[in-house]
Amino acid sequence: MHASLIADSEVPDGGYGWIVVFSGAVIFWWFMGSVYTWGVMQAALVEQKNYEPATLSFVGSMVPALGATLAIPNATLIRKVGARATGLTGVFLLGLGSILAGFAVDSILGLFMTWGLVCGLGASLCFMTASIIPAQYFRAKRGIANGIVYAGGGLGGTAVSFMLNALIDNVGIPWSFRILGFMIIGTGLPAAYLMKERVPIRKTHFVEWNLFKDAKFSLVFAVGVLSTFPLFVPPFFLPLYSKSLGLSSATGAGLVAAFNFCSAIGRLGSGFACDKLGSLTTLFLTLIFSSISLMVMWPLSNSIGTLIALIIINGMANGGFFSTMPTVVGNVFGSARVGVAMGMIVSGWIGGGAIAGYILNASGGRYSSIVSYRPAIFYAGGMTVIATILAAVVRLRVDRNLKKIV
């Protein structure tokens, strides 16, 4: 850890780093844009193919989950072949998986193998490359640099939501998958070519058990696991929830787009907040607003107006959390350990959406009424509340002076 912090003291805080930030933002545009708009495709598949939301949510969750579980092997790959080759491979696989999914819409197993596995492998390479390389170029401006990179995912989700809904209506689900894949490859590969590491990635183990000897890491780990479980519940289920209110699929896609736009604002805002208020304080604030939106606002959302209010608050908090966590890890443990620490912390991605889907099925199904969604909503909200409490504990353990930037 000492060596990691020494390396951070030598960063340029700019220069070619801004090119790397641009590259990372474009990669996140397609990686997170595709992940966060799965709810649009999921709603269409539920309606046209009669698949269960829980099963489709698990397919969708595989993409970000592989990004977490393969973090350490991917760090090894970056160290051996370089960030550029890793990013190029990731973008190609992400696009290829989407193209292949267009030929597999009639088979849930086919969707698992194409969108879930191939896209997931590509997403894991994209996530690792775009998450850890920009941090090598920044120290004082690390928060805003991460915010810009992660905001690319929010803006991508906004654009992809509208695009997918229009494509589904005009060319159908199969060609929507294929066109998305061609666009990912066509625009993502040039951006990935710009990616370049400043210093070599340090050799590491799959899991660094020594990290758990640090109480701060154990608390941050618990916060990350608990809060990433419900992270994708709102964007995955908003289109289905809106249909239970009698709203159209276009409205559902618009809500997901609005969620992603608010997420982008939250990611940028949290980047500034990390640099001005401190990353741990910002993390706590994002979880506070996320808890309020899930436990209070969503259960009471029975109209388009209340849904929009929910989307604004939860979208900004969701995006803020997403871009703040790498900054927390980098500031507390050093940028050289971001890869292994983030891979361990975001392990909750794999099951959150699927668990919510199974709870929804058990409580009445997707179209019965909005009341049937409340158990799944309270599951997501309850996990976030516990994470919020733990975030407060870790903030106070670091420094009880609330005015201090930590």
C-alpha positions as CSV (number, residue, x, y, z in Angstrom):
1,M,0.0,0.0,0.0
2,H,2.9,2.4,0.8
3,A,4.3,1.9,-2.7
4,S,0.9,2.5,-4.2
5,L,0.6,5.9,-2.4
6,I,4.1,6.8,-3.4
7,A,3.2,6.2,-7.1
8,D,0.2,8.4,-6.7
9,S,2.4,11.3,-5.6
10,E,4.0,11.4,-9.0
11,V,0.9,11.6,-11.2
12,P,0.7,14.5,-13.8
13,D,-3.0,15.4,-12.9
14,G,-3.7,16.0,-16.6
15,G,-1.8,15.8,-19.9
16,Y,-2.5,12.6,-21.9
17,G,-4.7,11.7,-18.9
18,W,-7.6,13.7,-20.5
19,I,-7.3,11.7,-23.7
20,V,-7.6,8.5,-21.5
21,V,-10.6,10.0,-19.7
22,F,-12.3,10.6,-23.1
23,S,-11.5,7.0,-24.1
24,G,-12.9,5.7,-20.9
25,A,-16.0,7.8,-21.2
26,V,-16.7,6.4,-24.7
27,I,-16.1,2.8,-23.5
28,F,-18.4,3.4,-20.6
29,W,-21.0,5.0,-23.0
30,W,-21.4,1.5,-24.6
31,F,-20.6,-0.7,-21.6
32,M,-22.8,0.9,-19.0
33,G,-25.2,2.3,-21.5
34,S,-26.0,-1.3,-22.6
35,V,-26.2,-2.6,-19.0
36,Y,-28.5,0.2,-17.8
37,T,-30.9,-0.1,-20.7
38,W,-31.4,-3.9,-20.4
39,G,-34.7,-3.0,-18.8
40,V,-36.0,-1.8,-22.2
41,M,-35.0,-5.0,-23.9
42,Q,-36.2,-7.0,-21.0
43,A,-39.7,-5.5,-21.1
44,A,-39.9,-6.2,-24.9
45,L,-38.8,-9.8,-24.4
46,V,-41.3,-10.3,-21.5
47,E,-44.1,-9.0,-23.7
48,Q,-43.2,-10.7,-27.0
49,K,-41.5,-13.9,-25.8
50,N,-43.3,-14.3,-22.4
51,Y,-40.0,-14.9,-20.5
52,E,-40.0,-14.5,-16.7
53,P,-38.5,-11.1,-15.5
54,A,-36.4,-12.9,-12.9
55,T,-34.7,-15.1,-15.6
56,L,-34.1,-12.1,-17.9
57,S,-32.8,-10.0,-14.9
58,F,-30.3,-12.7,-14.3
59,V,-29.2,-12.6,-17.9
60,G,-28.8,-8.8,-17.6
61,S,-27.0,-9.1,-14.3
62,M,-24.4,-11.4,-15.8
63,V,-22.9,-8.6,-17.8
64,P,-21.9,-6.3,-14.9
65,A,-21.3,-9.3,-12.6
66,L,-18.6,-10.7,-14.9
67,G,-17.1,-7.2,-14.8
68,A,-16.6,-7.7,-11.1
69,T,-15.7,-11.4,-10.8
70,L,-13.1,-11.2,-13.6
71,A,-11.5,-8.0,-12.4
72,I,-8.3,-9.7,-11.1
73,P,-7.7,-11.9,-14.1
74,N,-8.3,-8.9,-16.3
75,A,-5.8,-6.9,-14.3
76,T,-3.3,-9.6,-15.1
77,L,-4.2,-9.4,-18.8
78,I,-3.7,-5.6,-18.8
79,R,-0.3,-6.1,-17.3
80,K,0.7,-8.7,-19.9
81,V,-0.8,-7.2,-23.1
82,G,-1.4,-3.6,-22.2
83,A,-4.5,-1.5,-21.7
84,R,-5.0,-0.8,-25.4
85,A,-5.2,-4.4,-26.5
86,T,-7.4,-5.3,-23.5
87,G,-9.8,-2.4,-24.3
88,L,-10.0,-3.3,-28.0
89,T,-10.8,-6.9,-27.1
90,G,-13.4,-5.9,-24.6
91,V,-15.2,-3.6,-27.0
92,F,-15.1,-6.2,-29.8
93,L,-16.6,-8.9,-27.5
94,L,-19.2,-6.5,-26.2
95,G,-20.4,-5.7,-29.7
96,L,-20.1,-9.3,-30.9
97,G,-22.2,-10.6,-28.0
98,S,-25.0,-8.1,-28.9
99,I,-24.9,-9.2,-32.5
100,L,-25.0,-12.9,-31.6
101,A,-27.9,-12.2,-29.2
102,G,-29.9,-11.0,-32.2
103,F,-29.9,-14.6,-33.4
104,A,-30.8,-16.1,-30.0
105,V,-33.9,-14.2,-28.9
106,D,-36.0,-17.4,-29.1
107,S,-33.8,-19.2,-26.6
108,I,-33.2,-18.2,-23.0
109,L,-30.1,-20.4,-23.0
110,G,-28.9,-18.6,-26.2
111,L,-29.4,-15.2,-24.5
112,F,-27.4,-16.4,-21.5
113,M,-24.5,-17.6,-23.8
114,T,-24.5,-14.5,-26.1
115,W,-25.6,-11.4,-24.1
116,G,-24.8,-12.9,-20.7
117,L,-21.5,-14.6,-21.4
118,V,-19.9,-13.0,-24.5
119,C,-21.1,-9.5,-23.7
120,G,-20.2,-10.1,-20.1
121,L,-16.7,-11.1,-21.0
122,G,-16.4,-8.0,-23.1
123,A,-17.9,-5.8,-20.4
124,S,-15.5,-7.2,-17.8
125,L,-12.5,-6.1,-20.0
126,C,-14.1,-2.7,-20.7
127,F,-14.9,-2.1,-17.0
128,M,-11.4,-3.0,-15.8
129,T,-9.6,-0.9,-18.4
130,A,-11.8,2.2,-18.2
131,S,-12.1,2.1,-14.4
132,I,-8.5,1.8,-13.3
133,I,-6.3,3.4,-16.1
134,P,-7.7,7.0,-15.8
135,A,-6.9,7.0,-12.1
136,Q,-3.2,6.6,-12.9
137,Y,-3.1,10.0,-14.4
138,F,-4.8,12.0,-11.6
139,R,-4.6,12.6,-7.9
140,A,-6.1,16.0,-7.0
141,K,-8.5,15.8,-9.9
142,R,-9.2,12.1,-9.5
143,G,-12.8,12.6,-8.5
144,I,-13.8,14.7,-11.5
145,A,-11.8,12.4,-13.8
146,N,-13.7,9.4,-12.6
147,G,-16.9,11.4,-12.7
148,I,-16.4,12.2,-16.4
149,V,-15.6,8.6,-17.3
150,Y,-18.6,7.2,-15.4
151,A,-20.9,10.0,-16.7
152,G,-20.3,8.6,-20.2
153,G,-22.2,5.5,-19.1
154,G,-25.2,7.6,-17.9
155,L,-25.3,9.6,-21.1
156,G,-24.9,6.4,-23.1
157,G,-27.8,4.9,-21.3
158,T,-29.9,7.9,-22.1
159,A,-29.2,7.7,-25.8
160,V,-29.4,3.9,-26.0
161,S,-32.8,3.8,-24.2
162,F,-34.4,5.9,-26.9
163,M,-32.5,4.2,-29.7
164,L,-33.5,0.7,-28.6
165,N,-37.2,1.6,-28.1
166,A,-37.3,3.0,-31.6
167,L,-35.4,0.1,-33.1
168,I,-37.7,-2.5,-31.4
169,D,-40.8,-0.7,-32.8
170,N,-39.4,-0.5,-36.3
171,V,-37.1,-3.5,-36.9
172,G,-37.9,-5.9,-34.0
173,I,-35.9,-7.3,-31.2
174,P,-33.3,-9.4,-33.2
175,W,-32.2,-6.5,-35.4
176,S,-32.1,-4.1,-32.4
177,F,-29.5,-6.4,-30.8
178,R,-27.5,-6.5,-34.0
179,I,-27.6,-2.8,-34.8
180,L,-26.5,-2.1,-31.2
181,G,-23.6,-4.5,-31.6
182,F,-22.4,-2.9,-34.9
183,M,-22.5,0.6,-33.3
184,I,-20.5,-0.6,-30.3
185,I,-17.8,-2.0,-32.5
186,G,-17.8,0.9,-35.0
187,T,-17.4,3.7,-32.4
188,G,-15.9,1.9,-29.5
189,L,-12.8,0.4,-31.2
190,P,-11.3,3.9,-32.1
191,A,-11.9,5.1,-28.6
192,A,-10.3,2.0,-27.1
193,Y,-7.2,2.5,-29.3
194,L,-6.5,5.7,-27.3
195,M,-6.3,3.9,-24.0
196,K,-2.8,3.7,-22.5
197,E,-1.5,3.0,-19.0
198,R,0.9,5.4,-17.4
199,V,2.6,2.8,-15.1
200,P,2.4,-1.0,-15.2
201,I,-0.4,-2.7,-13.3
202,R,1.1,-4.3,-10.2
203,K,1.0,-8.1,-9.9
204,T,-1.7,-9.2,-7.5
205,H,-3.6,-12.2,-6.2
206,F,-7.2,-13.0,-7.1
207,V,-8.3,-11.9,-3.6
208,E,-6.0,-10.0,-1.3
209,W,-7.1,-11.4,2.0
210,N,-4.7,-9.0,3.8
211,L,-7.0,-6.2,2.9
212,F,-9.5,-7.5,5.4
213,K,-7.0,-6.9,8.2
214,D,-7.8,-3.2,7.7
215,A,-11.1,-2.3,9.4
216,K,-11.7,0.5,6.9
217,F,-11.5,-1.9,4.0
218,S,-13.8,-4.4,5.7
219,L,-16.4,-1.7,6.2
220,V,-16.0,-0.3,2.7
221,F,-16.3,-3.9,1.4
222,A,-19.6,-4.4,3.3
223,V,-20.9,-1.1,2.0
224,G,-20.0,-2.0,-1.6
225,V,-21.5,-5.5,-1.5
226,L,-24.7,-4.4,0.2
227,S,-25.3,-1.4,-2.0
228,T,-24.4,-3.0,-5.4
229,F,-27.0,-5.8,-4.8
230,P,-29.9,-3.4,-5.5
231,L,-28.0,-1.1,-7.8
232,F,-29.7,-2.3,-11.0
233,V,-33.1,-3.0,-9.6
234,P,-34.6,0.5,-10.7
235,P,-33.3,0.5,-14.3
236,F,-34.1,-3.2,-14.9
237,F,-37.7,-2.9,-13.5
238,L,-38.9,0.6,-14.3
239,P,-40.3,-0.4,-17.8
240,L,-42.3,-3.3,-16.3
241,Y,-43.4,-1.1,-13.3
242,S,-44.6,1.6,-15.7
243,K,-46.6,-1.0,-17.6
244,S,-48.4,-1.9,-14.4
245,L,-49.4,1.7,-14.2
246,G,-50.9,1.5,-17.7
247,L,-48.1,3.5,-19.3
248,S,-46.8,2.6,-22.8
249,S,-43.5,0.9,-23.6
250,A,-42.3,4.2,-25.1
251,T,-42.9,5.9,-21.8
252,G,-41.1,3.1,-20.0
253,A,-38.1,3.6,-22.3
254,G,-38.3,7.3,-21.7
255,L,-38.2,6.8,-18.0
256,V,-35.1,4.6,-18.3
257,A,-33.5,7.3,-20.5
258,A,-34.3,9.9,-17.9
259,F,-32.9,7.7,-15.2
260,N,-29.6,7.4,-17.1
261,F,-29.5,11.1,-17.8
262,C,-29.9,11.9,-14.1
263,S,-27.3,9.2,-13.4
264,A,-24.9,11.0,-15.6
265,I,-25.5,14.3,-13.7
266,G,-25.0,12.4,-10.4
267,R,-21.7,10.9,-11.6
268,L,-20.4,14.3,-12.6
269,G,-21.7,16.0,-9.5
270,S,-20.2,13.4,-7.3
271,G,-16.9,13.8,-9.0
272,F,-16.8,17.5,-8.0
273,A,-18.1,16.6,-4.6
274,C,-15.4,14.0,-4.0
275,D,-12.7,16.7,-4.7
276,K,-14.5,19.3,-2.5
277,L,-16.2,17.4,0.3
278,G,-14.2,14.2,0.3
279,S,-15.0,10.8,-1.2
280,L,-16.2,9.1,2.0
281,T,-18.6,12.0,2.8
282,T,-19.9,12.0,-0.8
283,L,-20.4,8.2,-0.7
284,F,-22.5,8.6,2.5
285,L,-24.6,11.3,0.9
286,T,-25.3,9.3,-2.2
287,L,-26.5,6.4,-0.1
288,I,-28.7,8.6,2.0
289,F,-30.6,9.9,-1.1
290,S,-30.7,6.4,-2.6
291,S,-32.3,5.0,0.7
292,I,-34.9,7.7,0.8
293,S,-35.8,7.2,-2.9
294,L,-36.2,3.4,-2.5
295,M,-37.8,3.2,0.9
296,V,-40.1,6.2,0.7
297,M,-40.5,7.5,-2.9
298,W,-40.8,4.4,-5.0
299,P,-43.5,2.6,-2.9
300,L,-45.6,5.8,-3.2
301,S,-45.0,6.2,-6.9
302,N,-48.4,5.7,-8.6
303,S,-48.3,8.2,-11.4
304,I,-46.0,9.6,-14.0
305,G,-45.2,12.6,-11.9
306,T,-44.1,10.7,-8.8
307,L,-42.1,8.3,-11.0
308,I,-40.2,11.2,-12.5
309,A,-39.4,12.5,-9.0
310,L,-38.2,9.0,-8.0
311,I,-36.0,8.9,-11.2
312,I,-34.4,12.2,-10.5
313,I,-33.4,11.4,-7.0
314,N,-32.5,7.7,-7.4
315,G,-30.9,8.3,-10.8
316,M,-28.5,10.9,-9.4
317,A,-27.8,9.0,-6.2
318,N,-27.3,5.7,-8.2
319,G,-24.8,7.4,-10.6
320,G,-23.2,9.3,-7.8
321,F,-22.5,6.1,-5.9
322,F,-21.2,4.3,-9.0
323,S,-18.5,6.9,-9.7
324,T,-17.7,7.6,-6.1
325,M,-16.7,4.1,-5.0
326,P,-13.6,3.9,-7.2
327,T,-12.5,7.3,-5.9
328,V,-13.0,6.0,-2.3
329,V,-10.9,2.9,-3.0
330,G,-8.2,4.9,-4.8
331,N,-8.0,7.6,-2.1
332,V,-8.0,5.2,0.9
333,F,-5.9,2.4,-0.5
334,G,-4.0,3.9,-3.5
335,S,-4.7,3.7,-7.2
336,A,-2.5,0.6,-7.7
337,R,-5.0,-1.4,-5.6
338,V,-8.2,-0.1,-7.3
339,G,-8.5,-3.2,-9.5
340,V,-8.3,-5.9,-6.8
341,A,-10.3,-3.9,-4.3
342,M,-13.1,-2.9,-6.7
343,G,-13.3,-6.5,-8.0
344,M,-14.0,-7.7,-4.4
345,I,-16.3,-4.8,-3.5
346,V,-18.8,-4.9,-6.4
347,S,-19.4,-8.7,-6.2
348,G,-23.1,-8.0,-5.4
349,W,-23.8,-7.1,-9.0
350,I,-24.4,-10.7,-9.9
351,G,-27.5,-11.4,-7.9
352,G,-29.3,-8.1,-7.1
353,G,-31.6,-7.8,-10.1
354,A,-32.4,-11.5,-10.3
355,I,-33.3,-11.7,-6.5
356,A,-35.7,-8.7,-7.0
357,G,-37.2,-10.6,-10.0
358,Y,-37.8,-13.8,-7.9
359,I,-39.4,-11.7,-5.1
360,L,-41.6,-10.0,-7.7
361,N,-42.8,-13.4,-9.0
362,A,-43.5,-14.7,-5.5
363,S,-45.5,-11.6,-4.6
364,G,-47.9,-11.6,-7.5
365,G,-46.2,-11.3,-10.8
366,R,-45.2,-8.5,-13.1
367,Y,-48.6,-7.1,-14.3
368,S,-50.9,-7.7,-11.3
369,S,-50.5,-4.3,-9.7
370,I,-47.8,-2.0,-8.4
371,V,-48.4,-3.4,-4.9
372,S,-46.7,-6.7,-6.0
373,Y,-43.5,-4.7,-6.6
374,R,-43.2,-3.4,-3.1
375,P,-41.5,-6.5,-1.5
376,A,-38.8,-6.3,-4.2
377,I,-38.6,-2.5,-3.7
378,F,-38.2,-2.9,0.1
379,Y,-35.6,-5.5,-0.4
380,A,-33.5,-3.1,-2.5
381,G,-34.2,-0.2,-0.1
382,G,-33.4,-2.3,3.0
383,M,-30.0,-3.3,1.6
384,T,-29.3,0.3,0.8
385,V,-30.2,1.5,4.3
386,I,-27.8,-1.0,5.9
387,A,-25.1,0.2,3.5
388,T,-25.8,3.8,4.5
389,I,-25.4,3.1,8.2
390,L,-22.1,1.3,7.5
391,A,-20.9,4.2,5.3
392,A,-21.5,6.6,8.2
393,V,-19.5,4.3,10.5
394,V,-16.5,4.2,8.2
395,R,-16.7,8.0,7.6
396,L,-16.6,8.6,11.4
397,R,-13.8,6.0,11.9
398,V,-11.6,7.9,9.5
399,D,-12.2,11.3,11.1
400,R,-15.0,12.5,13.4
401,N,-14.5,16.0,12.2
402,L,-17.4,16.3,9.7
403,K,-15.9,19.5,8.2
404,K,-12.7,17.7,7.2
405,I,-12.3,16.5,3.6
406,V,-12.0,12.7,3.7
